[in-house]
Amino acid sequence: MSSEHPLSLPIFGQISEIVDRMGLRAYVVGGYVRDYYLRRPSTDIDVVVVGSGIEVAKALGKVLHSKVSVFKRFGTAMLRDKEGREIEFVGARKESYSPDSRKPAVEEGTIEDDQLRRDFTINALAWSLNGDIYGELLDSFGGMADMEKCIIRTPTDPDVTFSDDPLRMIRGVRFATQLGFDLAPETFEAIERNRSRISIVSKERIATELHKIVASPVPSIGFDLLSKTGLLPLIFPELELLRGIEVRAGKAHKDNFVHTLKVLDNVARKSDNLWLRWAALLHDIAKPRTKAFDPRVGWSFHGHEVVGSKMIPEIFRKLKLPLNEHMKYVRKLVFLHLRPIILSEDEVTDSAVRRLLFEAGDDVEDLMTLCEADITSGIDAKVQRYLRNFALVRVKMREIEEKDRVRNFQPPITGEIIMQTYGLEPCALVGEIKSEIKEAILDGVIPNEYEAAFALMEKIAAEKGLRKK
């Protein structure tokens, strides 16, 4: 913890002067306070005013010469200081909910009312901004004790907290994941009891929380908790279906849910790339659909990478994840995730490596990270053998890339060149010639150079009876 007083920033002194002059009470509350005690960086500041938060924000905006965004419907206002910190002001309030909505009826309240409406005790801590008790900690619901015990607990009856705003159930899991805390037993049990209430929460809000879980230091904690509380089947059933082991004729397959979470954690140790982590979470998503049993060889999941890649757009749509280049990236990595493993098991041919470089393009390093993370065997010698083989694949990729430049390559002979040379209109024949040239380069029959490609074009054209115009 910094030895510097948490309210020593000039912005807090400026707010203090304003509220004292206006005869109001104001408090810094929530994440900024929590993160100070947890030694976590925090820039967003929430200020609760017993009275009009909007008026205090406007007064501070004049002092800072900063634009104030006012949201009258919600009774909030927001501005940024010159350091880029976002400061949000709200009037102290108490809330009541109807069963079919997350939107509360709001009325003015005391600071204790405002703390009580917060989701968890660690988010209900407040520092006074008034001169007479400046910096004094107001901890009405035991948030400091819960931080010391590393538990997530609600300030009031958890059944009320979660029924009122069911998103808080996933937020509780998210905070447990981010902070490495445990859900208090009564919190966990209340999530189990109220899990069906998650149906009134928008997919977009759920996706925001899932992103934060995926981006956590050990994201498996969150997905394991979502499964154990019964939330996962409701918000992400395809992932829940990976759970479990089936035994037939004395032969069992591994628990693909447990394996997936290990792969996710392995990737998280190597990369902060959110979408690479999503690819890890989804790489085996089609195993339930492709599972088959043969008494002679046991369980198989043939083609799960192909089926899985086809499932990605629909999963992204259902979860309200972006249907853009991020989705295409995840889909590509799911489709290719077995390729380096196959290469590492077989003799590594130049042709196979060229094709991998061509198909993976600039994402080939991420693909290799995913594949290395996918080796989760408990047999250390097996893991080390795979990793050594992956190292050989990497060496081969570097050699071929330097020699053949096939990553993201376009064949040097374009459709336009073929059409101009032989007086053709756009047609299937042009595509056939282009494809044969591309395959010849990937197979190493010709180098990735214009002269060699042009000569091959002439040979193919002659075989097809084409004459130069």
N, C-alpha and C positions, 0 to 999 in steps of 0.2 A: 504494500500500500504506500502511496506517495506520502511523504511527510508534510507536503504542502496542504494547507486547508482546502477541502473540496470546494468551498465557496469563495476561494480567493480570486477567481476570474473576475475581471472588472464588470462583466455583464450582470453578475449577481448583485453587485453593489448598486448598479444602476436600477435594477428592478426593485431592490430594497428601498431606495430613496423614493421611487415612484409610489409604491404601495403604502409606505409610511405617510407620505404627503396626502394620499387619497383616503387614508384611514381604513385601509383594507388589510386583510391577512392573506399571505401568499406563501406557497411551499413548492420546492422542487420535489417531484414525486416520481416513483417508478424506476425505469431502467437505468437512468443516469445515477441514481443513488445506489441501486443494487450493484451496478458494475464497478463503482468506486470501491466498494468493500470486497468485490471479487477480483479486483485488479485487472479488469477487462477494459479495453478502450471503448469509449462511448462519446458520441458527438451530439446526438439528439437530446434535447432538454425539454421535459414536460413541466409546466408550471400550473399549479392549481390555485385559483384565487377564490376566496370566500367573498363572492360578489361578482362583478363583471370582468371576466378575463379579457374580453374584447377591448374594453376601455384601457386596461393596463397595457395590452399589446400596442394599441394606437399611440399611447404616451411614450412607450419605449421606441417605437418606430420613429417618432419625431427626434428623440435623443440620438438615435443611431443613423438618422437619415436613410432609413431602410423601408422598403415597401412592405406593407402589412396585408396579408391575404386573410379576409374575414369570411367565415362560414357561419352565417347567422342561424341557419337551420339547426346546426349542431352546437351553437354557442361557443365556437372555438375561433381562434385566430392564430396565424403563424407568420413568422418572419425569420430572416437569416441575418446573423451578424457578419462583420467583415472577415472573420475567420472561416465562414461557411457553416457554422453551427446552425442547426434548425431548432428554433425555440417555439414551442406550441403552448398557447394559453387556453385554459378552459375554466369555467366557473365550477366551484365545488357543487356536486350534485348527488342525488340519490336516484335510483332507477327502479322501475318495475316493468315486467315483461308479460306479454301475452304468449300462450303456449305455441302459437304457430309462427312466431317471428323472432329474429334476433334483434329487432329494433325496439329499444326500450322507450317507455314513457318516462320523461325526465322532469325532475323538479329541483329547485335549489336546495342545497344541503350544507352540512358542516364538513370540515376536513375529515372527520371520522366517518361520516357517511360516504365520502368520496373514496377513502381507503377501503371501506367495506365492500364497495362495488368492484374493486380490482380483482383480477383473476386469481392471483396467488400472493401469499404473504410476503414473499421476497420482492414482489412488485408493488407492495403497499407501503414501503418505507418512504418517509418524507423528511426533508430538512426545511426548517423555518427560514424565511427570507426577511422577516421583520426585525428591525434594529434591536428591540428589547430581548429577543431570544434568537438572534441571528446564528444560523448553523446548528441549532438544536435539533437532534434526531427525534422524530415522532414515529414510534414503532408500536402501534396500537394492537397488533395482532401477532406478535412474536416472529416477525420476519428475520431478525438477526439470529435468533436461536435456531430457526429452520435452516438458515445459511450455514451455521456452524455444524448442524447435523446433516447437511447436504440432502435436504428433502424438499419436495414440492408439495405444498399444502395450500388449501383455499382458506381465505380469511373467515368465511362463514360456512354453513352447511354445504358440503360439496354437491349434494343432489340439487340444491337450489342453484348454485353457481353454474353447473353444467346444463341443467335444464333451461335456465335463462338464456345462456349463450353457449350452445354446444361446441362452437369452434374452440372454446377453452379446453376441451378434452384433448384435442390434437396439440394445442399450444402447450399443455402440460407435458405431453410426451416430448415435444420439441425442446422445451427448457431442460427436461431431464437429460436429453441427448446432448445438447450444446454444453451443458454445465457438468455433465457426469454425475448428476444427482439421482436420487431414487424418488419414485412417487410414494408418498406416504400411503400406508395400507388403506386408509379410508378414502384417499383420493383415487387410488387404483380401483377399488371396489365400486366407487360411485361412477367412474367411467364405464365399467362393465355394465352397471345397471342402466345407465342413460345413453348407451352407445347408439341406440336407434334414433335418438334425437338429431344425430349428425345429418339426417336426411334434409333438414331445413337449411343447411349451410350451403352457400354457393360453391361450385367446383373451383372457381377462381381463388376463393379464400383458402380452400383446402390445399390447392396447388402451391400457394405461397408458403404454407407451413411445410409441405413436403420438400420443397426446394431447400428450406433451412435445415431440415433433417438430413437430407442428402449431402449438404455442404458442411455438416458437423464433423468434428475430429474423428469420432467413431460412430458413423451413421447407423451401423447395425443395431445399436441400442434402441434407436427410435422405431425401426421396423419390427424388431422383436416385441417391443412394448405395444405397438399398434396391433400386432397379431394376438398377443396374450390378453389384451383388453377387449378383443372382439371388434375393434374398429376396422382393421385391415380388410376383412371380407366385405365390409360395407362400402369402403372408399376405393379399394384396389383389389378386387377379387382375384384377378389373374395372378397376382403375386402370392396371395394366400394359398392358391391351389398348388404351389410348389411344395408346400409343407407336407411332411409325412414320408414314411417308408413302407413300401409294399413288399411282402415276402411271398414267393410262390416256389414250390418245389425246393424249399430250403435256400433259395437264392433271393437276395435283397438288393435293391438299388440304394444309393445314398440319399439322404434327405436333401433335396435340391434347394429348399428354402435356406437351410443352414449353410449349404455350400455357397449360394448366391450372396448371403450376407458376409461370408468370409472374403469372397472376391471383392465385394464393395469396400470392405475395410482395407484390403490389400491395395486397391487403387487409391483410396483416400490417403494412405501413407505416402504415396508417390506423387499425387497430383491434386491440385485444387480445382481442376477443370470440372465444372458442374456437370457438363454434358457427357464427359467421359465417365463420371460416376453414375449418371443415369444409364449409360450403356452397360456398365457393370451390373447394375440392378436388373436390367432387362435381358442380359445376354442369353439366359436359358429359359426365357419366359414361355417358350413353346414346348418345353419338355412334357408337361401334362398332356398336351394334344398329340404328341408323337410317341408316347410311351408304348412299348410293345414287349411281349415276353416270348422267348423261344426256349423250350426246355433244354436244347443242346448248348446254347451260349448264354442264356440268362436275359437280362433286361437290355433294351436298346432304346435310343431316342433319335433314330435316323432322320436326317433332314431338319432337325429342330432349329438350325441356324437359318434355313430358308423360310420355314413357316414363321419363326420368330420375327424375321425382318418384315414379313408381310403383316404381322400383327401390330407393328410399331405405330403406323399412322392412326389406326383405330384407338389404340391405347392413349396416344397423345390427344386425340379428339375428346375422348371420354374424360380424361383428367384435366382438360383445358390447358394443356401444354402447347407451346407455340408450334404451328404447322409450317415451319420455315426451314432454314438451313440447319438449325439445331436438330430438328426431327430427322432430316436426311442424314446428318452425321451419325446419330444414334442408330438409325436403320442400317447404314453401311457397316458400322462396327459390329452390330449383331450378326449381319450376314457373313462377315469375313472372320469372325472370331475364332473359328476352328482352323483356318488356313495355315497360320504359322505353326500350330501344333502338328498338323499333318506334315508340314515341311520339316519340322524338327525330328519327326519319327522316321521319315524316309531319307534316302540320299537326296541332298539338296541340289536340284538341277538348276542351271542358269535360267532355263525357260520358266520354271515354276516361280522363281524369285522375280523375274521380269514381270510376270502376270500379277503377282502380289503388289509390286511397286506401282504398276499401272492402275490397278483397281483401287488401291488404298490412297494413292496420291499423297498429298501433304499430311494425311492423317495416319501414315504408316507407323510413326513413332508412338502415337496414342494406341494404335492397334496392338503393337508389341507390348506396351505397358499393360493393356487389358489381358493379353494372352499369358503374360508372366504371372499376373495376379490370379489367373484362372487355375493355376496349379496349386491345389489345396490339399494334396495327399498328406496323410499323417506319416508316410514313409519318407524319411528325410533323404535317403539315397535316391529315391525316385524323383523327388523335387529337384535335387541338385543335378541329376542327369538331364532333366528337361531344361533347366536353366542354362546348363552348359551348351545344350543343343540350340537353344534360342540365341545364345551368344554367337554361335557359328552362323546362324541365319542372319543376324545383324551384320556380321563381317561380310557375308556374301552380298547382302543388300548394298552395303557401301561400295564394294568393288564393282558391282554391276551398274549402280547409279553413276559412278564416275566414268565408266566405260561407255554405257549405252544411253544414259540420260532418258530413261523411260518414265520417270515419275511425272504424272500429269501430261505425258507427251501427246501430241497430235501427229499422226503420220505426215511426213514431209510432202506427200502427194495429196492434194486436196481434190474434192469433187470438181471444183472449177477447172483445175488443170486437166483432169481427165476429160471433161466435157469440151474444153477448148481444143485439146489435142485431137480428139476424134469426132468433133462436130456433133456431140450428143446433147439432147435435152435432158433435164433431170429425169432419171428413171432408175429402176432396180439394178440395172447392169452397172451403173456408176457406183452404187453402194457395194455391190459384190466385189468390184476391183479394189475399192478402198479397203474393204474388210480383209481381202487376201493379203494386201500389202501390210496391214496392221499385224495380222497373225504371223506373217513371215518375220517381222521385226521382233515380236514377242518371243517367237520360237528360236530366234538367233540365226535364222537362215540368211538374213541380210542385216547389215548394220543400220542404225537409225540415222541414215544420211540421204540427202536428196538424190545424188547420182545413182546410188544402188537402188533406191525406191523407184526412180524413173525407169531404170533398165528393167526392173521386175514388172512395172506397169506395161511396158512395151511387149514383154513376153506373154503376159496374161492376155493382153488385148489381141495379140496375134492368134493365140489359141482360141479366142472367142470370135475370130474372123473380123475384127475391127481394123479399119485402115485409117491412117492419119489424114486429116482433111487438107 
